[in-house]
């Protein structure tokens, strides 16, 4: 079962809700638009990844595509997915400007 608050050494799946509005775009399409994202530390990883409610992600012109998104095998994160970092071409976090994935 996931742990709610991060505390090193992150041996367990750990998540933490964030209050930022996260939007990701690819071209003119918005593929992520969420105010309910969480940061997730996977076991053994020191850097978190964003996870979004499945309904806040549209990678093509519909629901999240399985080749670009994956869920978690944990009941606390049921309904949340993470997307490949290169799926969006830019992310905007809470109005602080673009965060561009490295190519």
N, C-alpha and C positions, 0 to 999 in steps of 0.2 A: 504494500500500500504506500502511496506517495506521502511525503512529508510536506507540511504546509509552508514552513519558513526555512530559507536556506541557512545551513550551518555546515561549514567544512568538516570533513573531507568529501562530502557529497557521494557517499557510498550508496545512497538510496535515490530513487527518482524523487526529485524535489521541485516544488513549484511555488510561485509567489504571485498573487494578483497585482497588477499595476493599474494606475489610474490614467495612463496616457491614452490619447486617441491615436491609433496607428492606422495609416493608410498606405497602401502599396499600389503602384501603377505599372503597367506595361504598355508603352505607347500612350494612347489616349484612354485605355481601359483601366478602370479601378478594379484590382483583383482582390484587395484586402481593404476592408473598412470596418474597424472594430474599436470599441471603447471598452471591450471586455477581455482583452488579451492577458495572458499570463506569461511570466518567464519560467522556463523549465530547465532544470539542471539534470541531465541524464547521468546515470551512475558512472562514476569515474571521470566525468567531464567537469572542467573548472569554469567554462564559459557557458552561459545560458543561451537558450534559443527562444524565440517567440512561439507561442501556441495561440491559436485563435478558435473561437467557436466555429464549427463547420459552416453554419449559415452566414458567417461574415466573410467567407472566402468564395470567390468565383474566378477560377483560373483561366477559363476560356470564355465562353459566353453562357456558362451554366455552372453547376456545382463543381466543387473541387475535383480535379482529375486525379485518379489514384497514382499516376506516374509522377506527379509533382507534389503530392501531399501524402502525409502519413499520420496515423493516429497513435494513441498510446494504449498499451495493454494494462491499464490501471483504471479502476472504477471512479476514482476522484477526477480523472481527466477525460472521462467519457464525453464524447461530443466535441472535444478539442482536437485540432490538427496542427501540424507544423508544415510549412511549405519549403521547398528548396530555395536557398538564398538567391539563386539567379532567376527565380520565377518573376518577382517584381523587378522593374528596372530602377525604381526609386521608392524609398519609404519616407514618409513624413511622420515624425513622432511628436505629437502634442504641439504642433505649430512651430517646432524648432528648426524646420528646414529639411531639405533632402538629405538622406543618408543613402549613398549610392553603393550598390554591391560592387566588389572588385571583379574585373573581367578575367 
